[in-house]
């Protein structure tokens, strides 16, 4: 049985910190706003890592795929989305 506890916990932390970011007082110093934004990014990275570990375990244990490299997910990530080409003039 696959344990989703760490992924669920990381997702809850991400949601809580994102809500904190959305409700920031605009009067706060810029440095504080950036610190909270960076915290949201860090929580996202941890959540993504936990998701990868759960997904990999599922693919190996349930579907019987012997080995799944992390780069197998790259075509499906946000960073792999096609970016508009810049025209140099």
C-alpha positions in Angstrom: 0.0 0.0 0.0 1.3 3.4 -0.9 1.5 6.0 1.8 0.3 9.4 0.7 0.9 11.1 4.1 4.0 13.1 3.2 2.6 14.2 -0.1 -0.7 15.3 1.5 1.2 17.1 4.2 3.4 19.0 1.7 0.3 19.9 -0.4 -1.4 21.2 2.7 1.6 23.4 3.5 1.7 24.7 0.0 -2.0 25.6 0.1 -1.6 27.3 3.4 1.4 29.3 2.3 -0.2 30.3 -1.0 -3.3 31.6 0.9 -0.9 33.5 3.1 0.8 35.0 0.0 -2.6 36.0 -1.5 -3.7 37.8 1.7 -0.4 39.8 2.2 -0.8 43.4 3.2 0.5 45.5 0.3 1.9 47.9 2.9 4.5 45.3 4.0 8.1 46.0 3.0 9.0 44.6 -0.4 11.6 42.3 1.3 8.9 40.7 3.4 6.7 40.2 0.3 9.5 38.6 -1.6 10.3 36.3 1.4 6.8 35.0 1.4 6.8 34.5 -2.4 10.0 32.6 -2.2 8.5 30.4 0.6 5.6 29.6 -1.7 8.1 28.5 -4.4 10.0 26.4 -1.9 6.8 24.7 -0.8 5.9 24.0 -4.4 9.3 22.4 -5.0 8.9 20.2 -2.0 5.4 19.2 -3.0 6.5 18.4 -6.5 9.3 16.2 -5.2 6.9 14.3 -2.9 4.5 13.9 -5.8 7.3 12.5 -7.9 8.2 10.0 -5.2 4.6 8.8 -4.8 4.1 8.6 -8.5 7.3 6.6 -9.0 6.3 4.2 -6.2 2.9 3.8 -7.8 4.4 3.0 -11.2 6.8 0.5 -9.8 4.6 -1.2 -7.2 1.2 -1.1 -8.8 1.9 -1.1 -12.5 5.1 -3.1 -12.3 7.3 -0.7 -14.3 10.8 -1.6 -13.3 12.5 1.8 -13.3 11.2 5.2 -14.1 13.7 8.0 -14.6 12.7 11.4 -13.3 13.3 13.0 -16.7 10.4 10.9 -17.9 8.1 13.6 -16.5 9.9 16.5 -18.1 7.7 16.7 -21.2 4.7 17.1 -18.9 6.0 19.9 -16.6 5.3 23.6 -16.8 9.0 24.3 -17.6 8.8 22.2 -20.6 6.0 24.3 -22.1 6.9 25.9 -25.4 8.1 29.4 -24.9 7.6 32.0 -27.7 10.7 32.4 -29.8 12.5 35.7 -29.5 13.4 37.4 -32.7 16.8 39.1 -32.5 17.1 42.3 -34.6 
